[in-house]
């Protein structure tokens, strides 16, 4: 009988002090925020102009714009990859209820040149290295860019809560992918 009581007391003590129990990672709880600002050490200038891979995702669910736009209320994913002298591209969008469209197309290398002009015009390199993740969000509500260059340089930034890309840049990117 005393062994049972001793065992119960020992288990209760372990429970109170947390010994032997795994601890929950509080960064993963709803609303937990992880921010990685490696951006301070990430290059803010890209010398290369030859994009070989481009991925862009943006949520326009919560964005407020001065003029009405059919783009608002949608999540967009754009991608383009240079393979064997041709650019394989994709545009996909969906609204809050899951309705949407998807399209694939092949373009010549001038498509990547047009992409680079937009990347330079809106200085996407300024965001390089900034990552912020809020746990528990039901969807992507921000933006993500991932651009690789032939030189080995890259631009990567991600924020799943806030859109850090100017709306004008988003409009121009979507227009380019819809041509």
C-alpha positions in Angstrom: 0.0 0.0 0.0 2.8 2.4 0.8 4.4 1.7 -2.6 1.2 2.7 -4.3 1.0 6.0 -2.3 4.7 6.7 -2.9 4.3 6.1 -6.6 1.2 8.4 -6.8 3.1 11.1 -4.9 6.1 10.7 -7.2 3.9 10.9 -10.3 2.1 14.0 -9.0 5.5 15.7 -8.2 6.8 14.9 -11.7 3.6 16.4 -13.2 3.8 19.6 -11.1 7.4 20.3 -12.0 7.1 19.1 -15.6 9.7 16.4 -15.2 9.4 13.6 -17.8 6.7 15.5 -19.7 7.2 17.0 -23.1 6.7 20.8 -23.3 4.5 22.3 -26.0 6.3 24.6 -28.4 4.5 28.0 -27.7 5.6 29.3 -31.1 3.1 27.0 -32.8 0.1 28.0 -30.8 -2.6 30.0 -32.5 -1.4 33.6 -32.7 2.2 32.6 -32.0 4.6 34.7 -34.1 8.0 33.7 -35.4 9.9 36.5 -37.1 13.3 35.8 -38.8 14.9 39.0 -39.8 17.9 37.5 -41.6 17.1 40.4 -44.0 19.7 42.5 -42.2 22.4 40.1 -43.5 20.7 39.3 -46.8 21.7 41.2 -50.0 19.5 44.1 -50.9 20.9 44.3 -54.4 20.9 41.6 -57.0 23.5 42.1 -59.8 22.1 39.4 -62.1 19.2 40.1 -64.4 18.7 36.5 -65.5 15.8 35.0 -63.5 15.7 31.2 -63.8 12.8 30.6 -61.3 10.1 32.8 -60.0 7.4 32.0 -57.5 5.0 34.5 -56.0 2.0 34.0 -53.8 -0.2 36.8 -52.5 -3.5 37.1 -50.7 -5.8 39.9 -51.6 -8.5 38.8 -49.1 -8.1 41.7 -46.7 -6.4 44.3 -48.9 -8.0 47.8 -49.2 -7.5 49.7 -52.4 -8.8 53.1 -53.5 -10.3 51.9 -56.8 -12.4 48.7 -57.3 -10.5 45.8 -58.6 -11.6 42.3 -59.5 -8.3 41.1 -58.0 -9.4 41.9 -54.5 -10.8 38.9 -52.5 -8.6 36.4 -54.2 -5.4 34.4 -53.5 -2.9 34.3 -56.4 -0.1 31.9 -57.1 2.3 32.7 -60.0 5.2 30.7 -61.1 7.7 30.7 -64.0 10.7 28.4 -64.6 13.2 28.6 -67.4 13.9 25.2 -68.9 15.7 24.4 -72.1 15.3 28.0 -73.5 11.6 28.2 -72.8 9.6 29.5 -69.8 7.0 27.2 -68.3 4.5 29.4 -66.4 1.4 29.0 -64.3 -1.2 31.3 -62.8 -3.7 30.1 -60.3 -6.3 32.0 -58.3 -9.0 31.1 -55.9 -11.5 33.1 -53.8 -12.6 32.6 -50.2 -15.1 29.8 -51.1 -12.6 27.9 -53.2 -13.8 28.9 -56.7 -11.0 29.9 -59.0 -9.1 29.2 -62.2 -5.7 27.9 -63.2 -3.8 28.2 -66.4 -0.4 27.0 -67.7 1.4 28.5 -70.7 4.8 28.4 -72.3 6.6 31.7 -73.2 9.9 32.7 -74.7 12.8 34.1 -72.7 11.5 37.6 -73.0 8.9 36.7 -70.4 11.7 36.5 -67.8 13.0 39.8 -69.0 9.6 41.4 -68.4 9.5 39.7 -64.9 12.9 41.2 -64.1 11.8 44.6 -65.1 9.0 44.4 -62.6 11.2 43.0 -59.9 13.6 45.9 -60.4 10.9 48.6 -60.8 9.4 47.6 -57.4 12.8 46.8 -55.8 11.8 43.3 -54.5 15.4 42.8 -53.3 14.6 45.2 -50.5 12.5 42.5 -48.8 15.1 39.8 -49.2 15.5 37.7 -46.0 12.5 38.9 -44.1 10.2 36.1 -42.9 7.3 36.4 -40.5 5.0 33.5 -39.6 1.8 33.7 -37.5 0.6 30.3 -36.4 -3.1 29.5 -36.4 -4.2 31.5 -39.4 -6.7 29.6 -41.5 -5.1 30.6 -44.8 -2.3 32.6 -46.4 -3.1 36.3 -45.8 0.2 37.9 -46.8 2.7 37.4 -49.6 5.7 35.2 -50.5 8.4 35.8 -53.1 11.0 33.3 -54.2 13.2 34.3 -57.1 16.4 32.5 -58.2 18.9 33.9 -60.7 21.4 32.2 -63.0 24.2 33.7 -61.0 23.1 31.9 -57.8 21.7 35.0 -56.3 18.2 34.9 -54.9 15.4 36.9 -53.3 13.2 35.3 -50.7 10.7 36.9 -48.4 7.5 35.6 -46.7 4.9 37.0 -44.4 1.7 34.9 -44.0 -0.2 37.7 -42.2 0.6 41.0 -44.1 1.1 41.8 -47.7 4.3 43.7 -48.1 4.2 44.0 -51.9 2.6 47.2 -53.3 -0.7 46.6 -54.9 0.5 48.2 -58.2 3.2 45.6 -58.4 0.7 42.8 -57.8 -1.5 44.2 -60.6 1.3 44.4 -63.0 2.5 40.8 -62.2 -1.0 39.4 -62.6 -1.4 41.3 -65.9 1.9 39.9 -67.2 0.8 36.3 -66.3 -2.6 36.8 -67.9 -1.3 37.9 -71.3 
